[in-house]
């Protein structure tokens, strides 16, 4: 029995040794880091540990053009710390060939000629600048197309930075979507003289609208028309939704509107009025709306107040509670007052809060009260 166990152990040891011999050669197949790249990045104060953690594969590539990238950025006026941040966040930039980078520089400067602004864009959107050379023709054609629309250069730059895929695809696809937006604007009664400004605003607010199928826009507008919205109201919604009308779909809007109608207890005409004042009701899912209705009602706000100022639904429950507490300090009771004071951005609220604060501190003049006379 002991002899049998010993024999079994020997066989296991032999197989383990053979397995280890087979594994070792495989480990040597992993290429070593490109020491020239690593040293060049060290010299530029790039966070190598972060690069190794998130994009280690870049350090194993050859050739790399670290010096050329740094020289291009310096030539544009980028400081050492800025260059380090760009290459830490997007080390793939060192794999771009010098001629490729030069072409990108020329393309970007055709819409963003100021070096300082271009450096800021590269710092915030490095992947949009250091892109594949196979897209240069598409980028050039799309730039020409958007320039032909007489769009502001800043708008074109923003589109290139925040939605680079819309510039790397064939220009014909963008032409179709822009034409669809223009047709929708005109069919809904938009004035020709204002169309350029309207389009600029829409694209700047949601650059990704270009990536959506034109059919989505048509389907959503048709659904809203069937819900009773007039042509003028649809144009108002299209503008107020900031291009996010393409993020919606009839099924989600149908569920959200049905939930709001049931929760608020209003007529369809009243609901359309609420939607026109607060389009967020269209795109917030039921669970988010449920949480916000519950939060508002739990602090004593009535449903009639919400109907009167529906934009309060755009605020999270945490923000609403914080603002209510701030207002209570100065004796403002939202249960009996207007909810308008809760609305807006942080800056808007601070301005409203400041006015209430001054009003509470300012002494009330009583014309009947006797004046104090000092000798």
HELIX and SHEET records of a PDB file:
HELIX    1   1 UNK A    2  UNK A   27  1                                  26    
HELIX    2   2 UNK A   35  UNK A   43  1                                   9    
HELIX    3   3 UNK A   48  UNK A   55  1                                   8    
HELIX    4   4 UNK A   56  UNK A   60  5                                   5    
HELIX    5   5 UNK A   66  UNK A   75  1                                  10    
HELIX    6   6 UNK A   80  UNK A   89  1                                  10    
HELIX    7   7 UNK A   91  UNK A   95  5                                   5    
HELIX    8   8 UNK A   98  UNK A  109  1                                  12    
HELIX    9   9 UNK A  115  UNK A  124  1                                  10    
HELIX   10  10 UNK A  126  UNK A  129  1                                   4    
HELIX   11  11 UNK A  133  UNK A  135  5                                   3    
HELIX   12  12 UNK A  136  UNK A  148  1                                  13    
HELIX   13  13 UNK A  153  UNK A  162  1                                  10    
HELIX   14  14 UNK A  165  UNK A  168  1                                   4    
HELIX   15  15 UNK A  171  UNK A  187  1                                  17    
HELIX   16  16 UNK A  192  UNK A  194  5                                   3    
HELIX   17  17 UNK A  195  UNK A  205  1                                  11    
HELIX   18  18 UNK A  207  UNK A  211  5                                   5    
HELIX   19  19 UNK A  214  UNK A  226  1                                  13    
HELIX   20  20 UNK A  231  UNK A  240  1                                  10    
HELIX   21  21 UNK A  244  UNK A  247  5                                   4    
HELIX   22  22 UNK A  250  UNK A  264  1                                  15    
HELIX   23  23 UNK A  268  UNK A  277  1                                  10    
HELIX   24  24 UNK A  280  UNK A  283  1                                   4    
HELIX   25  25 UNK A  286  UNK A  298  1                                  13    
HELIX   26  26 UNK A  303  UNK A  308  1                                   6    
HELIX   27  27 UNK A  310  UNK A  314  5                                   5    
HELIX   28  28 UNK A  317  UNK A  329  1                                  13    
HELIX   29  29 UNK A  339  UNK A  342  5                                   4    
HELIX   30  30 UNK A  346  UNK A  361  1                                  16    
END                                                                             
